[in-house]
Amino acid sequence: MHQSPIKKALYVFIFLAIANNINAQTSTQKASVEKSLYGIQTGFLGIWGHNEARLTNTIALRSEIGLDADIFNAEFIGSNDKFLLTPVITLEPRWYYSLNRRFRKGKKIANNTANFLTLKISYHPNLFVISNVENIEVIPDLQIIPKWAIKRTVGKHFTYETGIGIGYRKLFYPNDRNRIFIGDDSDVAVDLHLRLGYTF
């Protein structure tokens, strides 16, 4: 039976995470992600608040709410650049695969400082929009994106992250309204991010 690339990516993620966790348990030196972390982050395209809760020594479940930003030039609105901020809800299991290696080398692992793989699941509801365009709405969408990224801590509280991923995007067009953005119901989603943050 043919399996989608998203399912294959999920299976690989689970297999590698389990293998890494077994290896960590048999090692004489053990590292662990933080039991629970709260923080805020900002970047060029939004602001977010998050929590990371420990599932295993190397896996944390991150939950996040915030505002995603977009800058666009839409012919149906006008020729000038427009911007908007829209709510986003995100859930992602993060496998910090380099945590044990950093620990053995004596490098910082506080605040889950390590390289990681994740499966980012984000939903943009059509609750409200902050924009310089009046009476604009967004089309709700769901994004599922496997990603590779790094997280580093500066001092005790300040962090930065950078990462890249490519995955799937599903748009939920309403039946009784005109479409704000013209396109297919599903599409490829690309996630490039650089975030600066503060961990409490």
N, C-alpha and C positions, 0 to 999 in steps of 0.2 A: 504493500500500500504506500502510495506517495505521501510523504510528510512535508509540511511547510517548512521553510527556512527558520521561522520563528520557533517552531517546536524542536527542530534539530539544535538550535542555539541553546534553548532551555535545557535539553538533555545533556549537552556538553557542559553547560554551566554547573548543573547538579552533580554530574560525575566528577568533575575536577574539584569542586568544593568538598565533596565527601572524601576523595582521595587525599586532599591536602589536610583535612581535619584528622583523618586517621594517622597520617604522618606526624602531625603535630602532637597527637596523644602519645605516640611511641617515642618521641624525642625526650631527652633528659632536660632540655630547656624548653619551657613553654611560654608562649606569648598569648595575649588575649586582647580582643577589642574591648573597649570600654563597656561597662554594664548599661549605661544610658547617657546619652549626650544631647544637649539642647544647644541650638545655635541659630544665627541669622547669617545670610549671605546676600551679596549684591553683585551685579555685573552689568555689562552694557545692555543686556536685555531683560532686566527685571530685578525683583527683590523677593526673598523667600525666608521662611522660618522652618526649622526642621528638628526632628528627633531621630537619633539612631539608637536602637535597642539591640542588645546582644542576643543572638540565637545560638551560636557556637563560639569557640575560641577565635575563629577567623571570619565569621559571617555575622553581619549586622543588618537589621531591617530598618531602612530609612523611610520615614513618613514626612511629607512636606506639603505646606500650603504657601501660596504666594501670588505674585502678579508677574505674568510674562509680558514682555514688551514686544512691539513690532513697529517697524517703520516701513511705510509702503507708498507707492505712487499708483493710485487707482484712477483709471480713465473715467469710470462712472461717477467719480466724485470731483475730480479736477486734476490739474497738472502739478499742483504743489505737493511736496512731501507731507504725509500724514503720519501720526503716531497713535498707538493705542496701548493700554494696559488692560489685561483681562485675567480673571482668577484662574489658578491652576492647582490641581490636587495631584500629588505624585506619591507613588509607593514603589520602593525598589530594594530588593535584597542585594547587599554588597558583599562580595567575597574579597577580603583583603589578603590576597595571595602572597604578598611579600612581607607580611607582618613578622613571621618567624625568622626569615632571613635577616631583616633589619634588627630584630632583637638579638640574634646570635652575634651580629657585628657590633653591637653596642650603640646602634643608631636610635634616634627618637621614635617612639611608637605612640606617645601620648596623643589623645584626641583622634585615635585611629589613623595615625600618620603612616601611610603605605600606598602602594599601587593596588588597584582593585579592578575587578570585573563586576558588572552589574547588569540587571535587566530592568530598565527604567519604564514604568507604566504610568502615564500621565493622562489626566482628563481635564479638558477645558470646558466648563459648563457655561451656558449663556445666562449668567446671573446679572452682571453689570459690566460696563465698559467705561474706562476713563480715556478720553480721546479729545483731540482738537477738531473732530468732526461730529456734528450733531446727529442724533437719532441713528447711530450706527449700532449694529449687533454683530456678534460673531457666530459662526456655525460651530456648535459643539463638536469636539473631536476626541478620539482616543488614540494615544501613541504608545507603541510597544517597541523599545529600542535597546538592543544589546549594546553595551558600551565598555570601552577601556578607558581608565582615567588614573590620575595620581592625586593624592591629597598630602599636603605638607603643613606643618605647624611652625609658626614664627613666634618665638617667645612662649608664653603659656596659653594664650587665648586666641591669637590671630591665626587664621588659616587661609590657604588658597588651594583651589582645585582647577585642574584643566583636564579635558577629556574629549573623546570623539566616539561617535556611534552612528549606525545606520540601521533603520528598521521599518516599521509599518505604521501607517496613519489611516484611521477610519473617520470619515466625516459623517455627521448625522444631520442631513438637510431636513428642515421642517417642510411639511407638505403644503402648508397654508400661507407661506410667505415667499417673497422674491429672494433669490439667492444673493447674498452679499458678496461672496467670493465664488467665482465660476470655476468649476473643476469636477473631477471624478469623485465618486464616493470614497475611494481608497487610493492611497498613493504611497510613495517611498518617503520616509521621514529621515532627515539628517540632523544630528545633534552635535554641535560644536560648542563647548562652553569654557569660559574662564571666569571663575568666581573668587571673590575675596570675602572672608567671613570672620565672625567672632563666635567662639565657643564659650558658653557660660560654665 
